Amino acid sequence: MISTIVTDAPDSQISYGLAVETSCHLGSVAIGRAGVLMAERSFSGPRKHATEFVAAIDSLCRAQGVSPEQIGEVYVSHGPGSFAGLRIGVTAARMIAFAHGAVMVPTPTLDVIAHNALAASPTPEHVAVMLDAKRHRVFAASFDLSEATYVARAHAAELDPRVFLSQQQPGCLILGEGAPIYHELVARSSLAIGESQWHVPKARVVYELGYALARRGKTVPPREFVPLYIRPPEAEEQWNARHGS
């Protein structure tokens, strides 16, 4: 589904920004110009990244009259999150950047999810984001509201959900796909879980945050851009176990 925000006629001399979100089970892509979101396309269902990602970008650009060489910046939700989803999104985004000389901007996934809380009323002063890391662990980070944006207190980390929840401020809103999984722990902590639509990172937010990061010079050459896994993927762990590395 495409959501169109702006429909001004494209100017061939203006560079566009492409936003990529494949870190969680529902993926999306978005495109904009000069900090203004033009359109967003969400995949048709969960875990459609491999089958719909390239087609979604193609149809999105065609609908907005944007040619690939006009994409000057690629904003990527780079993790933590689904290992497979991150690989798909980062690899494809790198190929786009390589082909057309675009710069890449890593946009932390937990930051993207935290900014969904701006839709809450009243806007919470504190937000915590949890993604399921399996093994009874979460990828998580805490955020404080500052001048209409959420600022992380520390880098995302792999944590015990009980310990993480015990460290949160009273009134903190819990977001992320790990929140409903650990809803009983959240309830025991007397914290609130956000609305279901706020648990999923969205490409439109990736665009907004990525554009701001690019203005601050937070770009990375495509060859150096890698996903933020926090811990090694399971396949790598198995390889190391077999080969004693």
TAQUI-V239087 format. One record per pair of residues at least 24 apart in sequence whose ideal C-beta (glycine too) atoms are under 10 Angstrom apart, sorted by sequence separation. I is the first residue (numbers start at 0). J is the second residue. D is the distance in whole Angstrom. If there is no record, write none. Layout:
# TAQUI-V239087
I_J_D ; I_J_D
This chain:
# TAQUI-V239087
24_48_9 ; 27_51_10 ; 28_52_7 ; 38_62_7 ; 72_96_9 ; 84_108_10 ; 125_149_9 ; 132_156_10 ; 135_159_7 ; 136_160_7 ; 137_161_10 ; 139_163_5 ; 160_184_6 ; 164_188_4 ; 174_198_6 ; 175_199_9 ; 176_200_9 ; 2_27_9 ; 4_29_9 ; 5_30_10 ; 7_32_8 ; 21_46_10 ; 23_48_10 ; 26_51_7 ; 27_52_10 ; 28_53_10 ; 37_62_9 ; 38_63_6 ; 70_95_7 ; 71_96_10 ; 122_147_8 ; 124_149_10 ; 126_151_10 ; 127_152_10 ; 130_155_9 ; 132_157_5 ; 135_160_7 ; 137_162_10 ; 138_163_10 ; 139_164_9 ; 141_166_7 ; 143_168_8 ; 160_185_9 ; 163_188_10 ; 164_189_10 ; 172_197_8 ; 173_198_9 ; 174_199_9 ; 175_200_9 ; 4_30_10 ; 5_31_8 ; 21_47_10 ; 22_48_10 ; 26_52_7 ; 29_55_10 ; 30_56_8 ; 37_63_5 ; 70_96_8 ; 73_99_9 ; 77_103_9 ; 116_142_8 ; 123_149_9 ; 132_158_8 ; 135_161_9 ; 137_163_6 ; 141_167_6 ; 161_187_9 ; 164_190_7 ; 174_200_10 ; 0_27_9 ; 1_28_10 ; 2_29_9 ; 4_31_8 ; 5_32_8 ; 21_48_5 ; 28_55_5 ; 29_56_10 ; 37_64_10 ; 38_65_10 ; 77_104_9 ; 78_105_9 ; 81_108_10 ; 113_140_8 ; 117_144_9 ; 122_149_10 ; 125_152_9 ; 128_155_8 ; 130_157_10 ; 136_163_9 ; 137_164_9 ; 139_166_10 ; 141_168_8 ; 161_188_9 ; 1_29_10 ; 7_35_9 ; 9_37_9 ; 20_48_10 ; 21_49_9 ; 27_55_8 ; 28_56_5 ; 37_65_8 ; 67_95_7 ; 70_98_9 ; 71_99_8 ; 73_101_5 ; 74_102_10 ; 75_103_6 ; 77_105_4 ; 78_106_10 ; 79_107_8 ; 80_108_5 ; 112_140_9 ; 113_141_9 ; 114_142_9 ; 116_144_8 ; 132_160_9 ; 139_167_10 ; 143_171_10 ; 160_188_10 ; 26_55_8 ; 28_57_10 ; 30_59_6 ; 70_99_6 ; 71_100_8 ; 72_101_6 ; 73_102_7 ; 74_103_8 ; 75_104_7 ; 76_105_9 ; 77_106_6 ; 78_107_8 ; 79_108_6 ; 80_109_9 ; 109_138_7 ; 113_142_4 ; 129_158_9 ; 131_160_9 ; 142_171_9 ; 5_35_6 ; 7_37_8 ; 28_58_10 ; 29_59_8 ; 30_60_7 ; 68_98_9 ; 69_99_8 ; 70_100_9 ; 71_101_5 ; 72_102_5 ; 73_103_5 ; 74_104_5 ; 75_105_6 ; 76_106_5 ; 77_107_7 ; 78_108_5 ; 79_109_7 ; 108_138_8 ; 109_139_7 ; 110_140_8 ; 112_142_9 ; 113_143_10 ; 117_147_7 ; 141_171_7 ; 142_172_10 ; 4_35_7 ; 5_36_7 ; 6_37_7 ; 21_52_6 ; 28_59_6 ; 32_63_9 ; 67_98_7 ; 68_99_5 ; 70_101_5 ; 71_102_7 ; 72_103_8 ; 73_104_7 ; 74_105_8 ; 75_106_6 ; 76_107_8 ; 77_108_7 ; 78_109_9 ; 80_111_10 ; 109_140_5 ; 113_144_9 ; 117_148_8 ; 129_160_6 ; 4_36_5 ; 5_37_5 ; 6_38_8 ; 27_59_10 ; 28_60_9 ; 30_62_9 ; 31_63_9 ; 52_84_9 ; 67_99_5 ; 68_100_8 ; 69_101_10 ; 72_104_6 ; 74_106_5 ; 76_108_5 ; 80_112_10 ; 108_140_10 ; 109_141_9 ; 110_142_8 ; 117_149_8 ; 142_174_9 ; 3_36_9 ; 4_37_6 ; 5_38_8 ; 19_52_8 ; 30_63_6 ; 32_65_8 ; 48_81_8 ; 66_99_9 ; 68_101_9 ; 75_108_10 ; 76_109_10 ; 107_140_8 ; 109_142_8 ; 114_147_10 ; 116_149_7 ; 2_36_9 ; 3_37_7 ; 4_38_6 ; 49_83_8 ; 53_87_10 ; 67_101_9 ; 76_110_9 ; 77_111_10 ; 114_148_7 ; 115_149_9 ; 129_163_7 ; 139_173_10 ; 2_37_10 ; 3_38_5 ; 4_39_8 ; 30_65_6 ; 46_81_8 ; 48_83_7 ; 49_84_9 ; 52_87_6 ; 56_91_8 ; 76_111_5 ; 113_148_9 ; 114_149_6 ; 129_164_8 ; 140_175_9 ; 2_38_6 ; 3_39_8 ; 19_55_10 ; 48_84_5 ; 52_88_7 ; 56_92_9 ; 76_112_9 ; 113_149_4 ; 127_163_7 ; 139_175_8 ; 1_38_6 ; 2_39_5 ; 3_40_10 ; 19_56_8 ; 32_69_9 ; 46_83_8 ; 48_85_9 ; 49_86_10 ; 50_87_10 ; 74_111_10 ; 112_149_9 ; 113_150_9 ; 127_164_8 ; 138_175_8 ; 1_39_7 ; 2_40_8 ; 46_84_8 ; 48_86_9 ; 49_87_6 ; 52_90_10 ; 53_91_6 ; 110_148_9 ; 111_149_10 ; 113_151_8 ; 137_175_8 ; 138_176_10 ; 139_177_7 ; 0_39_9 ; 1_40_5 ; 2_41_8 ; 17_56_7 ; 30_69_10 ; 32_71_10 ; 48_87_5 ; 52_91_6 ; 56_95_8 ; 110_149_7 ; 127_166_9 ; 137_176_10 ; 138_177_8 ; 0_40_7 ; 1_41_8 ; 30_70_8 ; 48_88_7 ; 52_92_9 ; 109_149_10 ; 110_150_9 ; 127_167_5 ; 137_177_5 ; 0_41_5 ; 31_72_10 ; 53_94_9 ; 110_151_6 ; 126_167_9 ; 127_168_9 ; 136_177_9 ; 137_178_9 ; 0_42_9 ; 17_59_8 ; 49_91_10 ; 53_95_9 ; 109_151_7 ; 125_167_7 ; 126_168_10 ; 0_43_8 ; 17_60_8 ; 31_74_9 ; 48_91_9 ; 125_168_4 ; 137_180_8 ; 107_151_7 ; 124_168_8 ; 125_169_8 ; 127_171_5 ; 128_172_10 ; 129_173_7 ; 130_174_10 ; 131_175_8 ; 137_181_7 ; 15_60_8 ; 29_74_9 ; 109_154_9 ; 110_155_9 ; 123_168_10 ; 124_169_10 ; 125_170_7 ; 126_171_7 ; 127_172_7 ; 128_173_8 ; 129_174_8 ; 130_175_5 ; 131_176_6 ; 132_177_8 ; 109_155_5 ; 124_170_7 ; 125_171_4 ; 126_172_5 ; 127_173_5 ; 128_174_5 ; 129_175_5 ; 130_176_6 ; 131_177_4 ; 135_181_9 ; 107_154_8 ; 108_155_8 ; 109_156_10 ; 123_170_7 ; 124_171_8 ; 125_172_7 ; 126_173_8 ; 127_174_7 ; 128_175_4 ; 129_176_8 ; 130_177_5 ; 131_178_9 ; 137_184_10 ; 15_63_8 ; 17_65_9 ; 107_155_7 ; 123_171_7 ; 124_172_9 ; 125_173_10 ; 126_174_6 ; 127_175_8 ; 128_176_9 ; 129_177_3 ; 130_178_9 ; 131_179_10 ; 27_76_9 ; 81_130_9 ; 123_172_4 ; 126_175_10 ; 128_177_8 ; 129_178_6 ; 131_180_5 ; 15_65_5 ; 17_67_9 ; 26_76_9 ; 80_130_6 ; 81_131_10 ; 122_172_9 ; 123_173_10 ; 127_177_10 ; 128_178_8 ; 129_179_10 ; 130_180_9 ; 131_181_8 ; 9_60_10 ; 15_66_9 ; 79_130_6 ; 80_131_10 ; 123_174_10 ; 127_178_9 ; 129_180_8 ; 13_65_10 ; 15_67_10 ; 17_69_10 ; 78_130_9 ; 80_132_10 ; 129_181_7 ; 11_64_10 ; 17_70_5 ; 22_75_9 ; 23_76_8 ; 79_132_8 ; 119_172_7 ; 1_55_9 ; 9_63_7 ; 11_65_10 ; 14_68_10 ; 15_69_5 ; 16_70_7 ; 17_71_9 ; 18_72_9 ; 19_73_7 ; 20_74_9 ; 21_75_8 ; 22_76_5 ; 8_63_10 ; 9_64_5 ; 11_66_8 ; 14_69_6 ; 15_70_5 ; 16_71_7 ; 17_72_7 ; 18_73_8 ; 19_74_7 ; 20_75_8 ; 21_76_7 ; 22_77_7 ; 26_81_10 ; 119_174_10 ; 129_184_10 ; 3_59_10 ; 6_62_10 ; 7_63_10 ; 8_64_7 ; 9_65_6 ; 13_69_7 ; 14_70_7 ; 15_71_7 ; 16_72_4 ; 17_73_5 ; 18_74_5 ; 19_75_5 ; 20_76_5 ; 21_77_10 ; 22_78_6 ; 24_80_9 ; 116_172_6 ; 129_185_9 ; 1_58_8 ; 6_63_8 ; 7_64_10 ; 9_66_9 ; 11_68_9 ; 12_69_9 ; 14_71_3 ; 15_72_8 ; 16_73_7 ; 17_74_7 ; 18_75_8 ; 19_76_7 ; 21_78_10 ; 22_79_7 ; 23_80_5 ; 24_81_7 ; 115_172_10 ; 116_173_10 ; 1_59_7 ; 5_63_9 ; 6_64_10 ; 11_69_7 ; 13_71_9 ; 14_72_7 ; 15_73_10 ; 16_74_6 ; 17_75_9 ; 18_76_8 ; 19_77_9 ; 22_80_3 ; 23_81_6 ; 26_84_7 ; 79_137_10 ; 80_138_7 ; 116_174_6 ; 127_185_9 ; 3_62_8 ; 10_69_9 ; 21_80_8 ; 22_81_6 ; 25_84_10 ; 79_138_4 ; 113_172_9 ; 115_174_6 ; 148_207_10 ; 149_208_10 ; 3_63_8 ; 9_69_7 ; 20_80_9 ; 21_81_8 ; 22_82_10 ; 24_84_8 ; 28_88_9 ; 78_138_8 ; 79_139_9 ; 114_174_10 ; 115_175_9 ; 148_208_9 ; 1_62_6 ; 23_84_7 ; 26_87_8 ; 79_140_9 ; 113_174_7 ; 127_188_10 ; 1_63_9 ; 21_83_9 ; 22_84_6 ; 23_85_10 ; 26_88_7 ; 112_174_5 ; 113_175_9 ; 21_84_4 ; 22_85_6 ; 28_91_10 ; 112_175_5 ; 127_190_8 ; 129_192_10 ; 148_211_9 ; 20_84_9 ; 21_85_7 ; 28_92_10 ; 112_176_9 ; 21_86_9 ; 22_87_10 ; 109_174_9 ; 125_190_9 ; 128_193_10 ; 21_87_5 ; 22_88_7 ; 109_175_7 ; 112_178_10 ; 21_88_3 ; 22_89_9 ; 108_175_9 ; 126_193_8 ; 19_87_10 ; 20_88_7 ; 21_89_8 ; 123_191_8 ; 130_198_9 ; 19_88_5 ; 21_90_10 ; 128_197_10 ; 129_198_9 ; 19_89_8 ; 21_91_8 ; 123_193_8 ; 128_198_9 ; 130_200_10 ; 21_92_9 ; 126_197_9 ; 157_228_10 ; 158_229_10 ; 19_91_8 ; 119_191_10 ; 128_200_9 ; 155_227_7 ; 157_229_5 ; 19_92_5 ; 154_227_9 ; 156_229_7 ; 157_230_6 ; 18_92_10 ; 119_193_7 ; 155_229_6 ; 156_230_10 ; 17_92_8 ; 80_155_10 ; 118_193_9 ; 119_194_8 ; 154_229_9 ; 19_95_9 ; 79_155_6 ; 118_194_8 ; 78_155_8 ; 79_156_9 ; 116_193_6 ; 17_95_7 ; 79_157_8 ; 115_193_7 ; 116_194_10 ; 118_196_9 ; 119_197_8 ; 17_96_9 ; 115_194_9 ; 118_197_7 ; 117_197_10 ; 112_193_9 ; 115_196_8 ; 116_197_6 ; 115_197_4 ; 114_197_10 ; 115_198_8 ; 17_101_8 ; 19_103_10 ; 22_106_10 ; 113_197_9 ; 115_199_8 ; 16_101_9 ; 22_107_10 ; 23_108_7 ; 112_197_8 ; 115_200_8 ; 15_101_9 ; 16_102_10 ; 17_103_10 ; 18_104_9 ; 20_106_9 ; 22_108_4 ; 112_198_7 ; 114_200_9 ; 115_201_7 ; 14_101_8 ; 19_106_9 ; 21_108_10 ; 22_109_9 ; 112_199_7 ; 113_200_10 ; 114_201_9 ; 117_204_9 ; 14_102_10 ; 16_104_8 ; 18_106_8 ; 20_108_8 ; 23_111_10 ; 111_199_9 ; 112_200_5 ; 22_111_8 ; 23_112_8 ; 111_200_4 ; 112_201_9 ; 115_204_7 ; 138_227_9 ; 22_112_9 ; 110_200_9 ; 111_201_7 ; 114_204_5 ; 138_228_9 ; 139_229_10 ; 20_111_7 ; 109_200_8 ; 111_202_9 ; 113_204_9 ; 114_205_10 ; 138_229_6 ; 108_200_6 ; 111_203_10 ; 112_204_8 ; 138_230_9 ; 18_111_10 ; 107_200_10 ; 111_204_5 ; 114_207_8 ; 136_229_10 ; 106_200_9 ; 110_204_9 ; 111_205_6 ; 114_208_7 ; 136_230_9 ; 80_175_10 ; 81_176_9 ; 110_205_9 ; 111_206_10 ; 113_208_10 ; 80_176_9 ; 111_207_9 ; 134_230_9 ; 108_205_9 ; 111_208_6 ; 132_229_8 ; 133_230_10 ; 106_204_9 ; 107_205_10 ; 110_208_6 ; 111_209_9 ; 132_230_7 ; 106_205_5 ; 130_229_10 ; 106_206_9 ; 133_233_9 ; 104_205_9 ; 106_207_9 ; 107_208_8 ; 106_208_5 ; 110_212_10 ; 106_209_5 ; 104_208_9 ; 105_209_8 ; 106_210_10 ; 104_209_4 ; 106_211_9 ; 107_212_9 ; 103_209_9 ; 104_210_8 ; 106_212_6 ; 23_130_7 ; 104_211_9 ; 105_212_8 ; 106_213_10 ; 22_130_8 ; 23_131_10 ; 104_212_5 ; 104_213_5 ; 103_213_9 ; 104_214_10 ; 102_213_7 ; 104_215_10 ; 106_217_9 ; 104_216_10 ; 105_217_7 ; 104_217_6 ; 105_218_9 ; 102_216_10 ; 104_218_5 ; 105_219_6 ; 102_217_10 ; 103_218_6 ; 104_219_7 ; 22_138_10 ; 102_218_4 ; 103_219_5 ; 101_218_10 ; 102_219_8 ; 103_220_7 ; 102_220_8 ; 103_221_5 ; 105_223_10 ; 108_226_10 ; 109_227_10 ; 102_221_8 ; 103_222_10 ; 105_224_7 ; 108_227_8 ; 80_200_8 ; 101_221_8 ; 103_223_9 ; 104_224_9 ; 105_225_9 ; 107_227_7 ; 100_221_9 ; 103_224_5 ; 105_226_9 ; 102_224_10 ; 105_227_7 ; 96_219_10 ; 97_220_10 ; 98_221_10 ; 76_200_6 ; 96_220_9 ; 97_221_5 ; 76_201_9 ; 96_221_4 ; 97_222_8 ; 76_202_8 ; 95_221_9 ; 96_222_9 ; 93_220_10 ; 94_221_8 ; 74_202_9 ; 76_204_9 ; 77_205_10 ; 93_221_5 ; 96_224_8 ; 76_205_5 ; 92_221_8 ; 93_222_8 ; 74_204_10 ; 75_205_7 ; 93_223_10 ; 74_205_5 ; 93_224_6 ; 74_206_6 ; 76_208_9 ; 77_209_10 ; 89_221_10 ; 92_224_8 ; 93_225_9 ; 74_207_9 ; 76_209_8 ; 72_206_10 ; 74_208_7 ; 75_209_8 ; 90_224_10 ; 74_209_2 ; 89_224_6 ; 73_209_8 ; 74_210_7 ; 89_225_7 ; 90_226_9 ; 72_209_7 ; 74_211_10 ; 89_226_5 ; 72_210_7 ; 74_212_8 ; 88_226_8 ; 89_227_10 ; 74_213_7 ; 86_225_10 ; 87_226_10 ; 72_212_10 ; 73_213_10 ; 85_225_9 ; 86_226_7 ; 72_213_5 ; 85_226_4 ; 71_213_9 ; 77_219_9 ; 84_226_9 ; 85_227_8 ; 86_228_9 ; 59_202_9 ; 85_228_7 ; 74_218_10 ; 75_219_9 ; 82_226_8 ; 73_218_10 ; 81_226_10 ; 72_218_8 ; 80_226_8 ; 82_228_6 ; 86_232_8 ; 55_202_9 ; 77_224_7 ; 78_225_9 ; 79_226_8 ; 80_227_8 ; 85_232_9 ; 73_221_8 ; 77_225_8 ; 78_226_5 ; 79_227_6 ; 80_228_9 ; 82_230_10 ; 75_224_7 ; 77_226_5 ; 78_227_3 ; 79_228_6 ; 80_229_10 ; 82_231_9 ; 83_232_9 ; 76_226_10 ; 77_227_5 ; 78_228_6 ; 79_229_5 ; 82_232_4 ; 25_176_9 ; 73_224_9 ; 75_226_9 ; 76_227_10 ; 77_228_10 ; 78_229_7 ; 79_230_9 ; 82_233_7 ; 23_175_9 ; 24_176_7 ; 82_234_8 ; 23_176_6 ; 82_235_9 ; 22_176_10 ; 41_199_9 ; 41_201_8 ; 41_202_8 ; 39_201_7 ; 40_202_8 ; 41_203_10 ; 39_202_5 ; 38_202_10 ; 39_203_5 ; 38_203_9 ; 39_204_10 ; 36_202_9 ; 39_205_10 ; 36_203_5 ; 39_206_8 ; 36_204_10 ; 37_206_9 ; 36_206_6 ; 31_202_10 ; 35_206_9 ; 36_207_7 ; 27_199_9 ; 29_201_8 ; 30_202_9 ; 31_203_8 ; 34_206_9 ; 35_207_10 ; 25_198_10 ; 26_199_9 ; 27_200_8 ; 29_202_4 ; 34_207_8 ; 25_199_5 ; 26_200_9 ; 27_201_6 ; 28_202_5 ; 29_203_5 ; 36_210_9 ; 23_198_8 ; 24_199_8 ; 25_200_9 ; 26_201_10 ; 27_202_4 ; 28_203_10 ; 29_204_9 ; 31_206_5 ; 35_210_9 ; 23_199_6 ; 25_201_9 ; 26_202_8 ; 27_203_8 ; 29_205_7 ; 30_206_8 ; 31_207_8 ; 34_210_5 ; 22_199_10 ; 23_200_6 ; 27_204_10 ; 28_205_9 ; 29_206_5 ; 33_210_8 ; 34_211_8 ; 22_200_6 ; 23_201_10 ; 27_205_8 ; 28_206_9 ; 29_207_9 ; 31_209_9 ; 32_210_10 ; 20_199_9 ; 21_200_9 ; 31_210_7 ; 34_213_10 ; 20_200_5 ; 29_209_10 ; 34_214_8 ; 20_201_6 ; 21_202_9 ; 20_202_4 ; 18_201_9 ; 19_202_7 ; 20_203_9 ; 22_205_9 ; 18_202_5 ; 20_204_8 ; 17_202_9 ; 18_203_7 ; 20_205_5 ; 18_204_8 ; 19_205_7 ; 20_206_9 ; 18_205_4 ; 19_206_9 ; 17_205_10 ; 18_206_4 ; 16_205_10 ; 17_206_8 ; 18_207_8 ; 16_206_6 ; 18_208_9 ; 19_209_9 ; 18_209_6 ; 17_209_9 ; 18_210_8 ; 16_209_7 ; 16_210_6 ; 16_213_7 ; 2_201_10 ; 4_203_8 ; 2_202_10 ; 2_203_8 ; 4_206_10 ; 22_226_8 ; 21_226_10 ; 22_227_9
